[in-house]
Amino acid sequence: MKVPDAEHTGRPWRIHELTRDFRLEDVWAIRTPGGGPDDFPAMCAAIHANGGPEQQPGPSRFLFAVRRTLGALLGWDRAEAGTAPRGRSLRERLPHDLRDATGGPVADGGPLTPVFSLGDESADELANKTVHAVMHLGWVPTDGGEHELRMAVLVKPHGLRGRLYLAAIRPLRHLIVYPALTRQWERAWRERDLPCPPAAGEAERGTGRGAGRGAGRAVERAVGTHQIPPSVLALGSVPVIDYADLFTLATDATATPERWARAMFGDVPTPGERLIWRGLLGMHLRRGPSPDTVAGWRIAGRGEDWIRLEAASWFLAGNLLISTPPGRVSLATFLHYRRPFGRVWWPPLAALHRSLAPGLLRDTDTALRAARR
């Protein structure tokens, strides 16, 4: 939950020495029942193991995917857009006694870079063309005699663009991102079973912490008509397939293709789906729930183990194909560019689409298996 700024400013954290020119944006408390004074490293390990982007709920993953896509389109996150043009990395400000205190809970390959890590606090930073931001974690005693985590976010916006960007995302952070992150980290603490993260690659193979919850199981992907079996391509209805991808997950969940489709997308589109399909792609979607539609897409064809959804805009025609061969579920997307604009507009959005599809399959599989119990 969000807590007063004094929960951060009133404590003698070492981060204060490094961030005098930063603004405190948020302070949140993460409950860790049973936490003792020496358990900060265990909390960091739990975050590293079970608190990364792949385990975040769909709305948060969607927002981060949108941000990555915008960053790629507008050049916010290029290597030369980091700290150098606007200021030094906090690593360059470290006093001598902190220069060897590296490490922290950031996920490998994530956007954050470690600054320092001590027995009761750590700091990681991110810098791009919009903002230089710091995530500070601190381990604090509670009135009940236990300890819990505090997360503080400090920012230094880069000019008017940075200030406008922070103002635009503030409601999303407070309503979606941070509450979901808080719940995720609290769950990571409760479900910890080892004080250190799993070996590299375990999560993707489904053998590490989180295996069996759907979070880390591998999703096979194929992009392009040359990588997709002809038998699958033959189920599409667009006149020419200009773009195609196929994502497949092994599963023991049993459901009809239509039930899979409705569990993935809903009877009516969610706000995130409306933003992508209507807002960005201009798709004409049916309004309201109907036995003839899934999330506004028309059910245009079906077989014993597949269902095809159709929708179109002035520049695209699309199919969503859900198939359920034994022990597997697949989601295929076929697009036809009705106008040259589609060839320009879709490719950057395809990266967003491909980043969301694996999590969508895993989340749906988890929900259907839970409903079966």
Secondary structure, 3 states (H helix, E strand, C coil): CECCCHHHHCCCCHHHHCCCCCEEEEEEEECCCCCCCCCHHHHHHHHHHHCCHHHCCHHHHHHHHHHHHHHHHHCCCCHHHCHHHHCCCHHHHCCHHHCCCCCCCCCCCCCCEEEEECCCEEEEEEECCCEEEEEEEEEEECCCCCEEEEEEEEEEECHHHHHHHHHHHHHHHHHHHHHHHHHHHHHHHHCCCCCCCCCCCHHHHCCCCCCCCCCCCCCEEEECHHHCCHHHHCCCCCCCCCEEEEEEEECCCCCCHHHHHHHHHCCCCCHHHHHHHHHHCCCCCCCCCCCCEECCEEEEEEECCEEEEEEECCCEEEEEEEECCCCEEEEEEEEEECCHHHHHHHHHHHHHHHHHHHHHHHHHHHHHHHHHC
